[in-house]
Amino acid sequence: MNRVIGYTRVSTEEQGRSGLGLDAQRAAIEAHATAKGWEVVWLTDEGKSAKSLDRPALQTALSTLKRGQAEAIVVAKLDRLSRSMQDFSSLFARAKKEHWSLIAIDLGVDTTTATGKLVANVMGSVAEWEREIIGERTSAALKAAQARGIKVGRPRALSRDAETRLYELRAHGLSFAKVATQLNAERVETAHGGTWHASTVARILNRAA
């Protein structure tokens, strides 16, 4: 492997905190790349949260990797890339499909190695378990509502995948507005093909509550 993307990120709140600055992240990546003999292409998202993968520099990195113009994305800390196990799992699956590697220095996740692949697979399994647990809790809540005589249903034409993703995001503590923003970012279709709004999310959840 010769050419990698060094990805750094700070949110607005983190920009002034020690240990999370861009310089510290870059220094860690540079040291690792120098030891490996890699050429680094730098991409940075400033003032961006890790709650979503919809970040300009990260999307550029993913496009670059897909085109084969770099062989890996390297981060100093995994949370610079994502704080969601599900997002990490989707990135890992994408990396395998598109034949590039993912390296998080702090956790020793390096999918160019057998051990790194094992760690990534374990994290992916945890993400899958988390999705199943959320699904079981959602199902139990709906059955309990039905047992109380409450009519439970989803808006006509809303896909099962869309409904499941909405409940997953809400279960992670996101507000109605943030759930809507994430669904729009992921291009999840509404029942009628429009744009998600906080009121739309609230209406669907209230029908099951």
Secondary structure as GFF3:
##gff-version 3
##sequence-region A 1 209
A	DSSP	beta_strand	3	10	.	.	.	ID=ss1
A	DSSP	alpha_helix	22	36	.	.	.	ID=ss2
A	DSSP	beta_strand	39	46	.	.	.	ID=ss3
A	DSSP	alpha_helix	56	66	.	.	.	ID=ss4
A	DSSP	beta_strand	72	75	.	.	.	ID=ss5
A	DSSP	alpha_helix	78	81	.	.	.	ID=ss6
A	DSSP	alpha_helix	85	98	.	.	.	ID=ss7
A	DSSP	beta_strand	101	104	.	.	.	ID=ss8
A	DSSP	three_ten_helix	105	107	.	.	.	ID=ss9
A	DSSP	beta_strand	109	110	.	.	.	ID=ss10
A	DSSP	alpha_helix	114	147	.	.	.	ID=ss11
A	DSSP	alpha_helix	160	171	.	.	.	ID=ss12
A	DSSP	alpha_helix	176	185	.	.	.	ID=ss13
A	DSSP	alpha_helix	198	208	.	.	.	ID=ss14
###
